[in-house]
């Protein structure tokens, strides 16, 4: 009886999957988790057709016998009793005919398990192992990411106008990362990519960035009401480093082991280097809003190091510039220190 319930359930699932995929245009599950092996589907549909034929044949015979039973003119109680006996007899006959079909449920389940693992039907252990080795190759993944962080300067000298009048700093970054696992079971991998970073310095104390005729940059106090004063600089960055993954080895079967390199808890250490795109001085005061692009003596090159702790798609990081934020002697020795969170790292 349990066997019949399992078979019936599988038939229902196969049928529902076939009709559901026609009706829905998208699925929240990965494609390989929702597909049924073509071989399994064919066997299930053929088996369902044979079962339906048996049921229809026996149903016609049972209906003919019930008609003959009605013609005997039995009382209701006696007719119901005989009707129950007829139904039980035909039910047992149907069960026996289905059993005689010799449907190998274990073989069908094994084929579906293989298909779910490999997304293909394989006939031999050698083919299965070859497919597993192909499926569980070292990770070579390009993924988008986004980070946001709070920026400060490590100098913090009392004679530095920027240090005295900086309200807060912020770093926004987005880009793509390439993760290259060194081997199927390796915990180590190479990390690189291409990033776009926007670093913003917001001033306090009614101060704003200004330039003289020689393009020297300095801070000056605004006489009126100042709602916003910030300098935003964009960079193109390239990181290069290594990632270590703490996830345990998993067994895919057939003595094939692998490490899910992009999952679990990970530590990444990398250096980065970048080039400035542009700087934009944004001032909003009682006389209106002014945006001025140009040379604000921001260092055209930036380089530093970053440490990232990640779990699944969420990360926290700290990065430290080794280069000064401004070039030459402007606000000298101000090096950015950034703490933040990221998605997709």
C-alpha positions in Angstrom: 0.0 0.0 0.0 2.8 2.4 0.8 4.4 1.6 -2.5 1.1 2.6 -4.3 1.0 5.9 -2.4 4.6 6.7 -3.5 3.9 5.8 -7.1 0.7 7.8 -7.1 2.5 10.8 -5.6 5.3 10.7 -8.1 2.7 10.6 -11.0 0.9 13.6 -9.5 4.1 15.5 -9.1 5.3 14.7 -12.6 1.9 15.8 -14.1 1.7 18.9 -12.0 5.3 19.8 -13.0 4.5 19.4 -16.7 1.4 21.6 -16.6 2.9 24.1 -14.1 5.9 24.8 -16.4 3.5 25.6 -19.2 1.5 28.0 -17.1 4.3 29.9 -15.3 6.8 32.1 -17.0 9.3 32.1 -14.2 10.2 30.1 -11.1 11.7 31.2 -7.8 13.8 27.9 -7.7 16.8 27.2 -9.8 16.0 25.4 -13.1 17.9 22.3 -12.1 15.8 21.9 -9.0 12.5 21.9 -10.9 13.1 19.8 -14.0 12.2 16.1 -14.3 14.5 13.8 -16.2 13.2 13.1 -19.7 13.7 9.4 -19.2 11.9 9.5 -15.8 9.1 11.6 -17.3 8.7 9.2 -20.2 8.5 6.2 -17.9 6.1 7.9 -15.5 3.8 9.1 -18.3 3.9 5.6 -19.9 3.1 4.0 -16.5 0.3 6.5 -15.9 -1.3 5.6 -19.3 -1.1 1.9 -18.6 -2.6 2.4 -15.1 -5.4 4.5 -16.6 -6.1 1.8 -19.3 -6.3 -0.9 -16.6 -8.7 1.2 -14.5 -11.0 2.0 -17.5 -11.1 -1.6 -18.6 -12.0 -2.9 -15.1 -14.4 0.0 -14.5 -16.4 -1.0 -17.6 -16.6 -4.6 -16.5 -17.6 -3.5 -12.9 -20.4 -1.2 -14.3 -21.7 -4.1 -16.4 -21.8 -6.4 -13.4 -23.5 -3.8 -11.3 -26.2 -3.4 -14.0 -26.8 -7.1 -13.9 -27.0 -6.9 -10.1 -29.6 -4.2 -10.3 -31.7 -6.4 -12.6 -32.1 -9.0 -9.8 -34.4 -6.7 -7.9 -32.5 -6.9 -4.6 -33.5 -4.8 -1.6 -31.4 -1.7 -0.9 -29.4 -3.2 2.0 -28.7 -6.4 0.2 -27.8 -4.5 -3.0 -25.4 -2.2 -1.1 -23.7 -5.2 0.5 -23.3 -6.9 -2.9 -22.1 -3.6 -4.5 -19.4 -3.3 -1.9 -18.2 -6.8 -2.5 -18.0 -6.2 -6.2 -16.0 -2.9 -5.7 -13.5 -4.7 -3.4 -13.1 -7.5 -5.9 -12.4 -5.2 -8.8 -10.1 -3.0 -6.6 -8.0 -6.1 -5.7 -7.9 -7.0 -9.4 -6.8 -3.6 -10.4 -4.0 -3.6 -7.7 -2.8 -7.0 -9.0 -2.7 -5.9 -12.6 -0.8 -2.8 -11.7 1.6 -4.9 -9.7 2.1 -7.3 -12.7 3.3 -4.3 -14.8 6.6 -4.7 -12.9 7.3 -1.0 -12.4 10.8 -0.6 -10.9 10.3 2.4 -8.6 13.9 2.2 -7.2 15.4 2.4 -10.7 13.2 5.4 -11.6 14.2 7.2 -8.3 17.9 6.5 -9.0 17.6 8.0 -12.4 15.9 11.1 -11.1 18.5 11.6 -8.4 21.2 11.4 -11.0 19.4 13.9 -13.2 18.9 16.3 -10.3 22.6 16.2 -9.5 23.9 16.4 -13.0 21.1 17.8 -15.1 21.5 14.9 -17.6 20.7 11.2 -17.9 23.7 9.0 -17.6 23.9 5.3 -17.9 27.1 4.2 -16.3 29.2 5.0 -13.2 32.0 6.3 -15.4 29.7 8.7 -17.2 28.3 9.8 -13.9 31.7 10.5 -12.4 32.8 12.4 -15.5 29.6 14.5 -15.3 30.2 15.2 -11.5 33.8 16.3 -12.2 32.5 18.6 -14.9 29.7 20.0 -12.7 31.8 20.5 -9.6 34.7 22.3 -11.2 36.8 25.0 -9.3 34.7 28.2 -9.0 35.3 30.8 -11.6 32.7 33.4 -10.8 32.0 37.0 -11.8 29.5 38.7 -9.5 28.3 42.3 -8.9 28.6 43.9 -5.5 27.8 47.1 -3.6 29.4 48.6 -0.5 28.9 51.6 1.7 31.2 52.9 4.4 32.1 55.7 6.7 35.4 57.4 6.0 37.7 59.3 8.3 41.4 60.4 8.1 44.1 58.9 10.2 46.1 62.1 10.5 43.8 64.1 12.8 46.3 67.0 13.4 45.0 70.1 15.2 46.8 72.4 12.8 45.1 70.7 9.8 42.0 72.8 8.7 40.4 69.7 7.1 40.8 67.6 10.2 39.3 70.4 12.4 36.3 71.1 10.1 35.4 67.7 8.6 31.9 66.7 9.6 32.0 63.1 8.1 33.1 61.2 5.1 31.5 58.5 3.1 32.5 55.9 0.5 30.1 54.3 -2.0 31.4 51.6 -4.2 30.0 49.2 -6.9 31.6 46.9 -9.4 32.2 43.3 -10.3 34.5 40.8 -8.6 36.2 37.8 -10.1 36.6 34.9 -7.7 39.0 32.2 -9.0 39.3 29.1 -6.8 42.6 27.4 -7.1 41.2 23.9 -7.0 38.0 21.9 -6.6 38.8 21.3 -2.9 41.0 24.3 -2.3 40.0 26.8 0.4 42.1 29.5 -1.4 41.3 31.6 -4.4 42.3 34.7 -6.3 40.1 37.9 -6.0 40.2 40.7 -8.5 37.8 42.9 -10.4 36.8 46.4 -11.5 35.3 48.9 -9.1 33.8 52.4 -9.2 34.2 54.4 -6.0 32.8 57.7 -4.9 34.3 59.3 -1.8 32.6 62.3 -0.2 34.0 64.7 2.4 31.3 66.7 4.1 32.4 69.9 6.0 31.1 71.5 9.2 31.4 74.9 10.9 30.0 76.7 7.8 33.2 75.9 5.9 33.6 75.2 2.2 36.3 74.3 -0.3 37.7 77.2 -2.3 40.5 77.8 -4.9 42.6 80.9 -5.6 44.0 82.0 -9.0 46.9 79.6 -8.6 44.5 76.6 -8.2 45.6 76.3 -4.6 42.8 74.6 -2.5 41.9 75.8 1.0 39.0 76.0 3.3 37.1 79.3 3.9 34.1 80.3 6.0 30.9 81.1 4.3 29.3 84.4 5.5 25.7 83.4 5.1 23.7 80.2 5.9 25.4 77.0 4.6 23.1 73.9 4.3 25.6 71.6 2.5 29.3 71.7 1.7 31.0 68.6 0.3 33.7 67.4 -2.1 32.9 64.2 -4.0 35.6 62.4 -5.9 35.1 59.4 -8.2 37.7 56.7 -8.8 38.2 53.6 -11.0 39.7 50.9 -8.7 41.3 47.5 -9.3 41.6 45.1 -6.3 44.0 42.1 -6.2 44.1 39.6 -3.4 43.3 36.3 -1.9 40.3 34.7 -0.3 40.2 31.9 2.3 37.0 29.9 2.6 36.2 28.1 5.9 33.4 25.9 4.6 33.9 22.1 4.9 34.4 19.7 2.0 31.3 18.1 0.6 30.9 14.8 -1.1 29.2 14.8 -4.5 29.3 11.0 -4.8 31.6 8.7 -6.8 34.6 9.8 -4.6 34.2 13.4 -5.9 34.8 16.0 -3.3 34.4 19.8 -3.6 34.4 22.9 -1.5 31.5 25.5 -1.9 33.9 28.4 -2.4 31.3 31.1 -2.7 29.3 30.0 0.4 29.8 30.2 4.2 32.3 32.2 6.1 35.2 33.8 4.1 38.2 36.1 4.7 39.6 38.2 1.9 42.8 40.3 2.1 43.7 42.4 -0.9 45.5 45.5 -2.1 43.9 48.0 -4.5 45.0 50.8 -6.7 43.0 53.4 -8.6 42.9 56.5 -10.7 40.8 59.6 -10.2 38.0 60.3 -12.6 36.8 63.7 -11.4 36.1 65.9 -8.3 32.9 67.8 -7.7 32.5 70.5 -5.1 28.9 70.8 -4.1 27.7 73.8 -2.1 24.1 74.6 -1.1 23.6 77.9 0.7 21.1 80.7 1.2 22.0 82.0 -2.3 21.4 78.7 -4.1 23.2 75.5 -5.0 26.6 75.4 -6.8 28.3 72.4 -8.3 31.8 72.9 -9.5 34.0 70.3 -11.3 37.7 70.8 -11.6 41.0 70.4 -10.0 40.7 70.4 -6.2 44.2 69.0 -5.7 42.9 65.5 -4.9 45.6 62.9 -5.4 45.1 61.5 -8.9 46.2 58.0 -7.8 45.1 56.0 -4.8 46.4 52.7 -3.3 45.9 50.8 -0.1 44.9 47.5 1.5 41.5 46.0 2.5 40.4 43.2 4.9 36.9 41.7 4.3 34.9 39.2 6.4 32.0 37.7 4.5 29.2 35.3 5.2 27.1 34.2 2.2 26.4 37.5 0.4 27.0 39.9 3.3 30.3 41.4 4.3 32.0 43.8 6.6 35.3 45.4 5.7 38.0 47.9 6.7 40.3 49.5 4.1 43.2 51.8 4.6 44.8 54.1 2.0 48.6 54.2 1.9 48.4 57.3 -0.3 47.5 60.8 0.8 44.0 61.9 -0.1 45.2 65.3 -1.4 48.4 65.7 -3.4 51.6 67.6 -2.6 51.3 69.7 0.6 47.5 70.1 0.6 46.1 68.8 3.9 49.2 66.7 4.1 49.3 63.2 5.6 45.5 62.8 5.5 45.0 59.1 4.6 41.6 57.6 4.3 40.4 54.9 6.7 37.0 53.3 5.8 34.8 50.9 7.7 31.7 49.6 5.9 29.4 46.8 4.9 28.8 45.2 1.5 26.5 43.0 -0.5 27.8 40.5 -3.0 31.5 40.5 -2.0 
